[in-house]
Amino acid sequence: MRPAFCTDALVSPPSLATQRGCGCAGHARRRLALALIGAPLLAAPAWGQDAECQRSGFTSLAPADQVEQAASQQYRQMLSQAGSQRALAPAEHPQSQRLRYIANRIIPFATACNGRARGWNWEVNLIGSNELNAFCMPGGKIAFYFGILAKLQLSDDEVAIVMGHEVGHALLEHARERMGKSMATRGAIELGAALFGLGNIGRSVAGMGEQLLTLRFSRDDESEADALGLVLAARAGYDPRAGVTLWQKMLGANRNAPPQWTSTHPSGENRIRDIEGRLPRVEPMFAQAAKPDRQFGPPQPRRSAADGPG
């Protein structure tokens, strides 16, 4: 009989989410037209005090509400699929409690970075998969796979670095940015149709929403999420030097075939050098931050696949 939470039930990640527009066809057409004729899209001003919070102007081409709504739907589907396979950890699972405690320390700094995040219905869940993976979908939908915690034996500080990185993608709205760039490219091909109605834009966003969970970010996106993730972890009271040990573990996990979580990221060696270069900025934040009042640990190593989570 399978345990209530099965860490061997590999869950196919659903797609990352899509977003809804402002509702004004005129503004949407004008924004798209500006992008297509080559007008520069300036980065929006930072919401928070940290430069790492700054995001790309391409996000304005993909409607935020629709993306977040689609993300929520995809997240619900993923949880339903995991539940049907007995691969969704219950709230009382020690690692679920750990993830939610760390998230609750990070989220207040997240909302200071992106004004939209104040209205997000944040969720954190643990999925029984052996993959080394974690993500945060648009709208604050966080998931960790059991494999990344168990196989890498992540410390609390290292979990915070992973979570800060993934939350960073959501705060910087990298999914919207990638969609905006894709829409601009598609629109350049179908300029006439795009300028006369919002329907094509809406269909483009909806179509990309089906691919959100498998969306691959650029190396620039990954570096931006690394930088913001270090800030979030440090301000939440977690040691940013754990970014170095995390990536040392990632490198050791599989040198010939990088884990899915690292598949589109900069090389581990470069990443470690970049993190080390950022430490002088974030270590004072960590020194001044209130420290966690609870300490957790990684799952106990399993004796066999039938033992379930430790």
MODA-V790671 format. One line per field, one symbol per residue. burial: I if it has 16 or more other C-alpha atoms within 10 Angstrom, else O. A space follows every 50 residues. Layout:
burial = ???
This chain:
burial = OOOOIIIIIIIOIIIIIIIIIOOOIOOIIOIIIOIIOOOOOOOOOIIIOO OIIIIIIIIIIIIIIIIIIIIIIIIOOIIOIIIOIIIIIIOOOIIIIIII IIIOIIIOIIIIIIOOIIOOOIIIIIIIIIIIIIIIIIIIIIIIIIIIII IIIIIIIIIIIIIIIIIIIIIIIIIIIIIIIIIIOIIIOOIOOIIOOIOI IIOIIIOIIIIIIOIIIOOOIIIIIIIIIIIIIIIIIIIIIIIIIIIOII IOOOOOOIIOOIOOIIOIOOIIOIIOOIIOOIIOIIOOOOOOOOOOOIIO OOOOOOOIIO
